Amino acid sequence: MPSPILAPVMALVLWTFVMQVWLYATRIPAVLKAKVPLDPAATSTEFNAYLPPQVRWKADNYNHLLEQPVLFYATALVLALVGSGDGLNVGLAWAYVALRVVHSLVQALANVIMARLVVFLVSSLVLLVLAVRAAMAVF
């Protein structure tokens, strides 16, 4: 029987793919419409200058889902391996995933910076608690 904490891990992996699809579903038409030159020497800043903010927000969020959540994946896998991937820990893991989904929606739809910051800080706190609990289980 797999550890219950693997379910939120896979939920966040799948959510990351949802954001990737959304990114390309908006970026490709925008690139074509703006006739963005596909210059391999251009920087991402130069490339992004051609795109509307609403298109860039999806890409920014996709990148964010490949940053801090790496710590979540490592923490959750440690908890699963040491047999502590249930109870409060799985609840914290689901809370982290839910907060990351909310963060994605805030950033991708309206990009209200203060709302994003609050959700990010709360999710970071949840992840910190989960990481401390994993460290306590290991040490």
N, C-alpha and C positions, 0 to 999 in steps of 0.2 A: 504494500500500500504506500503510494507516494506521500510525502509530507504535504500537509495542507498549505504550507506557505508557497509551494510551487505554483498554485493557482493564481495568486496576484502577480507573481513573476511573469507568468505567461500572459496574463491580461495586459501588463504594461508592454511586453514585447509586441503583442498584437496591436495595441493602441499606437505604438510607434509606427507600425506599418500603415495604419489608417492615416496617420499624419503624412507619411511619405506619399501615399496615393493622393491625398488632398493637395500636397505640395505640387506634384507634377500635373495634376488636373487643373491647377490655376497657373502654374509657371509656364508650361509649354504654350498654351494659347497666348499668354502675355508676351512671351519671347517672340512668337510668330507675328503677333499684331504690331509690336514695336520694331520689328525687323532688327533685333539685337545682333550685332556682329559677333560671330562665334570665334573670337580671337583668342588662341591659347595663351598669348602673352598678356592678355588683359587680367587685371586683378579682380577679385570678387566685388570690390567696391565699384570699380568701373562697370562691371556687368550689372550689378544691382541698381546703378543709377538709371538704367533704362526701365526698370520695373516699378509699378505702382506699389506704395507701401503695403496695401492689403495683400499683395502677392508675396512680398518679402517676409511678411509676418509668419506665414506658414513655414517657409524655409528656416527662419530663425527658430521657430518652435521645434521643428524636426531636429535641428542641431542641439537644442537644449535637451531633448530627450535622449541624446547620445552623450551627455555630459554627466550631471549628478546622478541620474539613475544607474549608472555603472556601479556606484557605491551601494545602491539598493540591491542590485543583482548579487553582488559579492556578499553582502550582509545576509540576504535571504538564503543564499546557497549554504553559507556557513551554518545558519540556524537549521536548515534542513539536514545537513550532514551530522550535526551534533544531537539531532533528535529534539530540537526545541522550536520547531516550525509550526507550533499550534498555539491555542489559547490566545493570550494577549498579543503575542508576537504576530500571529496571523491577522489579528484585528488591526494592529499597527501597520502591517504591510498593506492591507486593503485600504486603510486610510491614506497611506502614502500614494497609492495608485489613484484613488479618487481625486486627491488634491492635484496630482500631475495632470489628470484629464481636465479638471477645472482650469488649471493653469494654461493648458493648451487651448481650450476654448476661449478663454479671456484674450490670450495673445493673438490667436488666429482670426477672431471675429471683430474685436474692437481695440485691442492692444492698449487698454487702460493701464498705464504703468504702475500706479499706486495699487490697483487691485491685483495686478500680477505680482508685485512685490510682497503684498500681504500673503497671498496664496503660497508663493515661493518660500517665504520665511516659515510659515506654519508647516509646510511639507518638509522643510529642512530640519525643523525641530522634531517632527515625527521620525524622520530618518535617523537623527542623532540618538534619540531614545532607543530605537531599534538596534542601532550599532552598539550602543553601550550594553544593551541586554545580550547581544551576540558575544561581545567581548567577555562579559561576565560568565557566559556559558562555556567559553573556550578556556579562559584562565581560571 
